[in-house]
């Protein structure tokens, strides 16, 4: 999807360079259809765009029931009355289906201010294949099957002939039969200017001054999930061999990673084996089998004695539940606070970030969701909490980004673990045009390691990022 990013103007500031007044829809007044659920539902239209500027299929966008061949309407309200010269509709799948826009100054009477001219030459399409409908209803845990490769995202910038003052609501009418394929709508904005309303990635200009990232050369075909330890002179990674994930370690000598070693004692998982945290005292490993409905979590604790790892048993969490067979985790060096990326009935959509604290008996208490600011309707995953216990790195495909999963940073605002700052994208020097995630920050040497996809193969990259930047972007 990231190759389509050129379709949109990306700026690293707020919504205008010309004092343009922009509001995003803040409440849903009326709608003709709703798939329901936390993903793909009608309320995904509210707020600023998050499936843009990357565009494409997203659980963060509204998927109408009649997206294949029918007509739909939505009416949205705005927080404050304002003069409207432009209405922008962000269609992240197969744009070009807006047919009419009406505005209201009292929320009851609507006046038409824009329409698309349609004549007999304009094609219309009908859903004739049962396979099209399975796109919507062949679902598993709110996840709809993959979107077709053609998705044609775009923004309908409807400029009014005459500006209308004190607008409080907008009605948008769609005819989804105008284009083939599935449709989704990300956001609706209004402006007092003709300057096109665009979507913005929440990032910082200082991140664009970083040096270019480089590949970490390892004697493996594919490798991911970096974890450094032993004064950051050793690194563990996961590779896949014969359909099984295995952990290898390397040491840094003569400016390169060498001494490849299969960590036999750590590769006890049937399919998955990966390191989530390691320090001079303990190691947290994921990937072992666990029994659902118990306190077992699938994570194993190992004691670290000079690089020799001895299992202390499975990490236990009260009422642990996860829809998937695997998850992601990070833990504080004092072994008191654990953060997990899992999917449950209480997530905002896909996988969310949760936290739990250790009890006196050594087990962990009930998982608590870390809130709507840091968790989107899509997937948050691969967290790493830094030593200040306030700076959290993680990957997500649920916020405006350069395409697929990008790496973000968020900061804990108080002692509750539920109040986090708006996630900041780590910029184009780190996030590429494909998957980026599984960050590990080496605080001693001030290097960020992370997994990226290179021609469909996972590799690890590194980039120099000072602590003064990374831990103070808010």
N, C-alpha and C positions, 0 to 999 in steps of 0.2 A: 504494500500500500504506500510505502514511503516514496516510491518513485513518482507518485502523483502530486507530491507536495508543491511542485512548481506552479500548480494551478492557483495557488493562493499567495497573497502577500503576507509575509511574516515579519512582524516588528517586535522588538523586545522592549516595549514600553506599553503604557496604557492606551486606551482605545483611540486616541487621535493625536495628531500633531498640530491640529488647527482648532483647538478648543471645541471640538465637536461634542455635542451632548448626546450620549448614547445610553439607552436603557435596554435591559433584557427583560423578557416576560417574567413576571414574578408570581403570577397566580393563574390557575386554569379555571376558566369560567364555564366553558362548554366544549364538548367534543363529540364526534360521531362514532368513534370506536376506540377500544383500548384492549390490548392483549392482556393487560394486567401484569402483576408481578413487579419486582423491583427493577428488573432489566426490561428494556423495550417498551415500558409503559408510557402513557401519555405525559406523565409528570417529568419525563426525561427531557422534554422541551424547555422546561423552566431553567432560568439562569443563563450564564454565559456559555458559549460553545465549549464542548469538551471532546467531541468527535471531529472537530476542526482545529487546526488547519490540515491535519493528516487526511481527513475524509475517510470514506469507506465504512464497511459494516461495523456496528458498535452496539453493545448493550446499553450505552449511554444515550441512545437516540430512540425516538418514538417509531415503532413499527406498526403502521395501521393495518387493520384486518383486510381492508380492500386495496392493499398496495399493488396488487397485480393488475387489476382492471376496473377499479371502482372509483367513486367520488367520496371525498371526505371533507369535513369542515372542522376547524378549531377556533375557539375564541379565547384570547389570553388578555390578562390585565397587567398593568404596570404600576409600580410603586407610587410614582408621582405624575400628575398631569404635565404634559410638555408639548411644545410645538413639534409637529412631525412633517418632515419633508421627504423622508425615506423610510421604507420598511424593508428589512432584509430577512429572508428566510433561508436558513442553512440546511440544504438537502444533501446529506452525506451519501446517499445512494441514488443514482439515476436522477439527477436534477433536471428540472424543466417542467414540473407538473403543477406549479401554482397557476391558477386561472383567474383568481379574483381576490382583491384585498379591499376590505372596508374598515373604516375607523369610527370610533364613537367618543364623544366628549362627556357622556353621562352613563355609559355602560349599558344602555338599553337601546337607543336608536343608533343605527349604523348607516353610514353613507359610503357608497362605492367611490374609491379614489384611484384604482388601478385595475386593469384587466389584460389578460393575454388574448391576442387575436387568434382565433382558431377558424380555419375554413375547411373546405372539403378535401384539400390536399394534405391536411394534417392527419397522419396515421393514428389509428387507435388499435389497442391490442386487448385480447381476451385471454384469460387463463384457461387453457384447454388441457394442460397436462396435470395429472394427479401429482406428479413429482413437485410441481410448483407449490401446491398446498402443503406438501409434507415439510416444506421449508419452515412453515409456521408451527405445525402441530407435531412434527416428529422431534419432540424436545425431551431432554433429560436434565433435570434439575435446573430449569430455566435457561438452559443453553440451547440455542437454535443451531442447526447444522450450518456448515460453512456456506458463505455467500458465493455466488458465481463470480468468476474472475473479472467480469466487466461491471464496474460500479459507477463510473461517471459522476463523481461528486461535484457540487457547485453551489454558488450563493446567488439567490434571486434578489438583486438589488432593485427594488421597485421605487423609482423616483416619482413623486407626486407632481402633477402639473402646478398645483398651488398648495403651499404649506397649510396645514390645519393646526390651529392652536388648541391647547388644553385637551389633548387626546389622552384617554385613560384606558382604552381597550382597542384591540385589533382583531378582526375576523379574517381568517385566511381560508380560501376554498381551493381544493385540489381536484384534478382529474388525473388519476394515476394510469388511466388507459392511454395517455399520450406517449408513454415510453414503455418498452419491454423491461422485464426484470423486476426485482424487488426494490422497495423504496423505504427510506428512513428520513426523519427530520430531526435535526440536532437542536436548533435554537431559533428564536425569533427576536430581532432587535429593531428598535426605532431610533431615528436620529433627526436632528433639526437641520441637517446639512445634506448636500448631494454627494459629499465625499463618501465613497463606498465604505460601509461598515465591514470590518475584517475581523478575523479571529487572531488571537495572540497566544503565544506560548509563554507561560509564566517562568521566565528565566532572568538571569542577571548578565549585564554586558561584560562584567569582569570575567565571566567564564569563557567568553570568546577570545580572551587574551592568553589563554592557556596554550602550552605547546601542543603539538599533535601527539596523539596516542600512538603507541607502538605495540606490535605483537610480542608476547612473551614466548620465546622459542622453547619448546619442550619436546622430548623424544616420545611423542605420542601422536596419533592421527587426529584424535579429537579430545578435547579436555575442557573442563569447566569447574565451577564452584571453588575458587581459590581460597585457601586459608593459610596465613603465615603464622609461625610460632618460633620458639627457641631464639628469642631476640631478633625475630624476623629474618633469620638466616635460613630457615627451612619453610617449604611450602607443600601443602597437600592439595591435590586436585582429584577430580573424578573423571574417569574415562569409561567408555562403553566397549566391552569386548564380548563377542558371542552373546549379545542381547542381555548382558549383565553389567551393572555399574560397579566399577572397581576403584579403590582408592590407591593412588601412588604418591610417594613423597619425593622431593628433590631438595638439594642443598645449593646455596648460592656461593659459587667459587669462581674467581677470576672473571667477574662480571657476567657470569652466565649461570643458568640453572642446570645442574648436573647431578650425578649419582642417583639415577632413577632407581626407586625401590618400591616393590609391591608390598603394601602394608597388610600382610596376611591376617593378623589378629583383628583388623578392623573391617575386613571384608566378609562379615558373617551374615549379612542380609541376603535373602533369597534372590532379589532382583536389584534393589536399590542400596547403594552405599555412598554416603557423602558426609562430609564434616561441616558442622554448622558453627562451632566455636571451639577454640583450643588455646590454652594458656599453660603456664608452668605448673599448674595444679590439676587441671581436669580437661577432659575433652567431651564434647557433646556430638554424638553421631546419630544421623537419621538413617531410616531404611529398614529397620528390623520389623518383623511381623508382630502384630498386636491383636488382641481380642476386643472387638467392638462391644460397647456397653460396660466396659470396665474402666479402671483408672489408667490402663496402659495407653501409651501415647505413640509408640513406634520410635521413640528416641532412647538411646542408651548412653549412660554416663560411664566414662572411663577415667580412672586415676592415672595421672601422668607422673611417672618417676623417671626423670632424665631420659625421656623419649621412649620409655617402655610403658605400654598402655594396658591397664588391667580393668576388666569390666566390673562395675559396681551395680549392675542391673539396670532395669528399665526406668526411665523417668516417668513419674506418675502424676496425673492431673485429675482433679475431682471432676466427675461427670464429663470426661473427655468425649468429644464427638467431632467427626470430620467426614464429609461426604466422600472425599478422595482417599486413595490408598497412601498418599504421601503428602507432605506439607513442608513448609520452610520455617526456620527458627533463628533466633538470636538470643543471647543471654548475657547478663551482666557478669563481670569478672568475679564479683562476690557471690555469684550463684543465687541471688535473691529475687531477681525479676526476669521473667521469661517472656519473650514476644513470639507469637506464632502467626503464620499466614495460613488460614484454613477457610473452608466453606461450611457454614452451618445454616440452620433455619433463621438465624439472626443476622446474617451478613447483609450488607447493603446491595449485593448483587452476586458477584462471583466470590473469589477468595478475599477476605478482609484480614486486617491486622488486629490481633487480640493480645492482651497482656494478662499475666497472672503472677502472683507473688508466692514465695516459698513459705510453707508453714513450719511450725516447730518440729514436726515429725519428719521433715525432709521432703514431703510431697508438696505439690503445688495446688493452690486453690482454684476456684471456678474461673474460667476464662471470661474476660470482659472486653467487649468491643471498644476499640480506640477512637471511635467517633466518625461522623460524616465528613469532617474536614479532610481527614487523611485517607478515608476509605471511599471509593467511588462505586458506581454500579457495575464496573468491570472488575479486573483482578489486580490486587496488590499482593506482592510476593517478595521473596528473597531479601528480608530485612537484615541490616547490620547496625547495631547500636554502638556508638563510639564511647570512649572512656568517660566522657563528661556525663553520660547517661541522659543526655538531652538531644544530641544530634543523631538522627536516624536516617540511614540510607535505605532505599528500597526500590524495587522496580514496579512499574504499573503500565497498563494499557488503557487506563480510565481517565486520563487527563490530557489536555491539549499537548501534542508531542510531535516528534519528527516521524512518527509512523506507528510501529508495533510497540513492544515494550520498551520504555525508556527508563533511565535511572533518575530518581528524584531524591531530594533531601527535605526533611521537615524537622521542626524543633519543638521540643516539649515546653509548654508555656507555663506550667505550674507543677505541683507535686502530685497531681491526680492520675497522670498517665492517660488521661482522656482528652486533654486539651492540647492540640497540636497546631502549628502554623500551617498555612496553605502550602502544599508541596511545591517546591521549586525545581524545575527541570534543569539538569546539570549541563545543558547546552550541546551544541553541535560538535564540539571537539571530543566529547565523550559519547554522546548518543548518535548512532549511525543510521543508515537507511534500512536496518533490519533489527533483529532482537538484540537488546542490551539489558543485562541484569546481573544478579549475583555479585554485588559489589563487596569488596574487602578493602578497607582503608588502613594502610600501614602508617600509623601515627608517628612512629619514630623517624622514618625516612621521608614521610609526607608524599607517599605514592598511593594512587588509587588503582587497584586491580579489579577487573570485572570480566564477565563472560560476554562475548559477542558472537554473532553468526557471520561467518565468512564463507560465501559461496555455498551456503547450506550446511557448513560444518562448524561446530562450536570450537572457539579458540578463546584464549585469555589475552586481554590487552592491559597495558599499564600506562599511566599518565601522571606527571608531577602536578600535585595540587597542594598548595600550602594549607596548613591548619587555619591560618588567619583568614583565609578565604572560605574554606569549606565549612567551618564551624561558626561562621558569622555572616551568612548570606541573608538572614532575615532582616 
